[in-house]
Amino acid sequence: PSMHTLASRGRPSTVRAAARAILALNEIALPAAEAGTRMNLPVINVGMVNGGTVPNATPGRVTFTADIRALDTPTEQRLVEEAKSAAQRAANQEGVQLKIE
């Protein structure tokens, strides 16, 4: 929930949850890159992070995008599921809701 900074200490934070999730995505073990290709795949990249409208309040909502790519569908699907699980764990740790689109 959005709240003034002075009321935020010790309360759930969407920013901390997003930060935990982003760090967890970067810790997912990736298979070795395909030899002989110019692409460094598979890869997980967080490209956009958004949230908040003023500097003295915690945002009620934080969003980020994760680009997950692999050369084969099974690897990509496995990475997507691991990313979803990591994001859910981060939300649970912080006590906030998670919505994946």
C-alpha positions in Angstrom: 0.0 0.0 0.0 1.1 3.5 -0.7 2.0 5.5 2.4 4.0 8.5 3.5 7.6 7.8 4.3 7.1 8.6 8.0 4.6 5.7 8.2 6.5 3.2 6.1 9.1 1.9 8.6 8.5 -1.8 9.3 5.6 -2.0 6.7 5.4 -4.1 3.5 7.1 -2.4 0.6 6.4 -3.0 -3.1 9.8 -1.5 -3.9 11.7 -4.0 -1.6 9.6 -6.8 -3.1 10.5 -5.7 -6.7 14.2 -5.4 -5.7 14.2 -8.8 -4.2 12.5 -10.3 -7.3 14.9 -8.6 -9.7 17.9 -9.8 -7.7 16.5 -13.3 -7.7 16.0 -13.3 -11.4 19.6 -12.5 -11.9 20.6 -15.4 -9.7 18.7 -18.0 -11.8 21.2 -20.5 -13.1 21.4 -20.3 -16.9 22.5 -23.1 -19.1 25.7 -22.5 -21.1 25.3 -20.3 -24.1 24.9 -22.1 -27.4 28.3 -22.6 -29.0 28.8 -21.3 -32.5 26.0 -18.7 -32.4 26.3 -14.9 -32.2 23.6 -14.7 -29.6 24.4 -15.1 -26.0 21.3 -17.2 -25.1 19.6 -18.1 -22.9 19.3 -14.8 -21.1 17.1 -13.1 -18.5 17.0 -9.3 -18.6 15.1 -6.7 -16.5 14.7 -3.8 -18.9 12.2 -1.5 -17.2 11.3 -0.6 -13.6 8.5 1.8 -12.7 6.8 3.0 -9.6 6.0 5.9 -7.4 5.0 9.4 -8.2 6.6 11.4 -5.3 9.8 11.1 -3.4 8.3 11.1 0.1 5.9 8.1 -0.2 6.2 4.4 -0.8 4.5 3.4 -4.0 1.5 1.3 -3.8 2.5 -0.4 -7.1 5.8 -1.2 -8.7 6.2 -2.8 -12.1 9.1 -4.3 -14.0 9.6 -6.2 -17.2 11.6 -9.3 -17.6 12.8 -10.4 -21.1 13.5 -14.1 -21.1 14.9 -15.7 -24.2 16.3 -19.0 -25.2 16.9 -20.9 -28.5 14.5 -23.7 -27.5 11.0 -23.6 -26.1 11.6 -26.1 -23.2 14.5 -24.0 -21.8 12.5 -20.8 -22.2 9.5 -22.3 -20.4 11.6 -23.6 -17.6 13.2 -20.2 -17.1 9.8 -18.4 -17.2 8.5 -20.8 -14.5 11.6 -20.2 -12.4 11.3 -16.5 -12.8 7.6 -16.6 -11.7 8.5 -18.6 -8.7 11.3 -16.3 -7.7 9.0 -13.2 -8.1 6.3 -14.9 -6.0 8.8 -15.8 -3.2 9.9 -12.1 -3.2 6.4 -10.9 -2.9 5.6 -13.4 -0.1 8.7 -12.4 1.8 7.7 -8.8 1.7 4.0 -9.4 2.3 2.7 -7.8 -0.9 0.6 -9.1 -3.8 2.1 -10.1 -7.1 0.4 -9.9 -10.5 2.2 -11.4 -13.5 1.0 -10.5 -17.0 
